[in-house]
Amino acid sequence: MASRPAIALLLVATVGLAIGCARRADPTGADRPASTCACEAAPVVDPGLFAFLSKARASHHEADLAEDGGDRAGAVRALERLVDGPAPGPRLPPEAAEVLADARARLADLRSAGADFAGARRDAEAGLVIATEATHFRGHLLEVAGIVEERRGRALKAAGDLDGAERAFRLAIEAFERSIATQDEVIRRALGASGKHDAGADAGR
């Protein structure tokens, strides 16, 4: 349930923009800073942020390989080094906050898949502290928080704790509803103030 496409798109877009703005091919074949780059007026990507985004991409690749090999604990360790390591500051840039929120969501998913429900809840809550605005990343964290409670409920039910399972399922539904509401807000903002999809435009295609 990890948000691999989301993290990949964020990292590729940010890193690609930085590289594209930093250099332009020279007619002589040399690759050197361009003095007339069209994006010269744009702010230069902070080297700390650039390094953090690259580290995040490597961490997710490492976690992918660990998961593919059946090593869930190794995947968790790879992502723990990302969320517990240094981050660009002193004020966390939005791009870094989104990367950390996404990593926390993946950690919560990994831990809960291994029945570490307490650890999974801590990761989900830590991510929500970072992702405070209504974005895809906050909505995904809430979705994963619901998955954590759903898995916990199923484990409690299998153990014969029906009351505990019912409470966990209620928490799961609440988290899913909050996730849906958050993503609805993101969709409405993307569509415009009215939040209405133009069905007529689709009919004309």
C-alpha positions in Angstrom: 0.0 0.0 0.0 3.0 2.2 -0.1 2.7 5.4 -2.3 5.6 4.6 -4.6 4.1 6.4 -7.7 3.6 9.5 -5.6 7.1 9.6 -4.2 8.5 8.8 -7.7 6.7 11.7 -9.4 7.6 14.2 -6.7 11.3 13.3 -6.8 11.5 13.1 -10.6 9.8 16.4 -11.0 11.9 18.2 -8.5 15.3 16.7 -9.5 14.5 17.0 -13.2 13.7 20.7 -12.8 16.9 21.3 -10.9 19.1 19.6 -13.4 17.4 21.1 -16.4 17.8 24.6 -14.9 21.4 24.1 -13.8 23.0 23.2 -17.2 22.4 23.5 -20.9 24.4 21.8 -23.6 27.0 23.9 -25.2 27.3 23.9 -29.0 30.9 22.9 -28.8 29.8 19.7 -26.9 30.9 20.9 -23.5 28.5 20.6 -20.7 28.8 23.8 -18.7 26.6 26.3 -16.8 24.6 28.3 -19.3 24.7 32.0 -19.0 21.4 32.5 -20.8 19.3 29.8 -19.2 15.6 30.7 -19.4 15.1 29.7 -15.8 18.0 31.8 -14.6 15.7 34.1 -12.7 14.2 31.2 -10.8 15.5 30.3 -7.3 18.3 27.8 -7.3 17.4 24.5 -5.6 18.9 24.4 -2.1 21.7 21.8 -2.1 20.5 20.4 1.2 17.0 19.8 -0.2 18.5 18.4 -3.4 20.6 15.9 -1.4 17.6 15.0 0.8 15.4 14.2 -2.2 18.1 12.1 -3.8 18.6 10.3 -0.5 14.9 9.7 -0.3 14.8 8.2 -3.7 17.7 5.8 -2.9 16.0 4.9 0.4 12.8 3.9 -1.4 14.7 1.9 -4.0 16.5 0.1 -1.1 13.2 -0.6 0.6 11.8 -1.9 -2.7 14.6 -4.4 -3.1 14.2 -5.6 0.5 10.5 -6.0 0.1 11.0 -7.9 -3.2 13.3 -10.2 -1.3 10.8 -10.8 1.4 12.8 -8.8 3.9 10.2 -6.5 5.5 12.5 -5.6 8.4 15.2 -4.5 5.9 12.7 -2.3 4.2 11.7 -0.7 7.5 15.3 -0.1 8.4 15.9 1.6 5.0 13.0 4.0 5.6 13.9 4.6 9.2 17.2 6.0 8.2 15.4 8.4 6.0 12.8 9.7 8.6 15.3 9.7 11.5 18.2 11.2 9.6 19.0 14.9 8.9 16.4 16.9 7.0 16.9 20.3 5.2 16.1 23.2 7.5 15.9 25.2 9.7 12.4 25.4 8.3 11.3 22.1 6.6 10.6 22.8 2.9 7.2 21.6 1.6 8.9 19.1 -0.8 10.8 17.5 2.2 7.7 17.5 4.3 5.8 15.6 1.6 8.6 13.1 1.2 8.7 12.5 5.0 4.9 12.1 5.2 5.0 9.6 2.3 7.8 7.6 4.0 5.9 7.6 7.3 2.9 6.2 5.4 4.9 3.4 3.9 6.5 2.6 7.2 3.1 2.4 8.9 2.0 0.0 6.1 5.1 -2.2 6.4 4.9 -2.4 10.2 1.2 -3.2 10.3 1.7 -5.9 7.7 4.1 -7.4 10.2 1.6 -7.0 13.1 3.5 -4.2 14.7 0.4 -2.1 15.1 1.7 0.2 17.9 4.7 1.1 15.7 2.5 1.6 12.7 0.2 4.0 14.6 3.2 6.0 15.7 4.4 6.4 12.2 1.0 7.4 10.9 0.6 10.0 13.7 4.1 11.3 13.1 3.3 11.8 9.4 0.1 13.6 10.2 2.0 16.0 12.3 4.1 16.9 9.3 1.3 16.8 6.7 -1.1 19.3 8.2 -2.6 20.7 5.0 -5.2 19.0 2.9 -3.0 17.3 0.3 -2.8 13.9 -1.3 -0.1 13.0 1.2 -2.3 13.7 4.2 -5.1 11.8 2.6 -2.9 8.9 2.0 -1.6 8.9 5.6 -5.2 8.8 6.8 -5.9 5.9 4.4 -3.0 4.0 5.7 -4.0 4.8 9.3 -7.4 3.1 8.4 -5.6 0.1 7.0 -3.5 -0.2 10.2 -6.7 -0.3 12.3 -8.4 -2.7 9.8 -5.5 -5.1 10.1 -5.4 -4.7 13.9 -9.2 -5.5 14.0 -8.7 -8.6 12.0 -5.9 -9.8 14.3 -8.0 -9.1 17.4 -11.0 -10.9 15.8 -8.8 -13.9 15.0 -7.6 -13.9 18.6 -11.2 -13.9 19.9 -11.3 -10.3 21.1 -14.5 -9.3 19.4 -15.0 -6.1 21.3 -11.5 -4.9 20.6 -11.9 -5.8 16.9 -15.2 -3.8 16.7 -13.4 -0.8 18.2 -10.6 -1.1 15.8 -12.9 -1.4 12.8 -14.7 1.7 13.9 -11.4 3.6 14.0 -10.6 2.3 10.6 -13.9 3.6 9.2 -13.3 7.0 10.8 -9.8 7.2 9.2 -11.1 6.1 5.8 -13.9 8.8 6.0 -11.3 11.4 6.9 -9.1 10.3 4.0 -12.0 10.5 1.6 -12.9 14.0 2.8 -9.3 15.1 2.4 -8.9 13.8 -1.1 -12.3 15.3 -2.0 -11.0 18.7 -0.9 -7.9 18.2 -3.0 -10.0 17.2 -6.0 -12.3 20.2 -5.6 -9.4 22.5 -5.5 -7.9 21.0 -8.6 -11.3 21.3 -10.5 -11.9 24.9 -9.4 -14.1 26.7 -6.9 -17.3 25.0 -8.1 -15.8 21.5 -7.6 -18.0 20.3 -10.5 -16.9 18.0 -13.3 -17.9 19.2 -16.7 -19.8 16.2 -18.0 -20.7 18.0 -21.2 -17.0 18.3 -22.1 -16.6 14.5 -21.7 -19.7 14.0 -24.0 -18.1 16.1 -26.7 -14.9 14.1 -26.8 
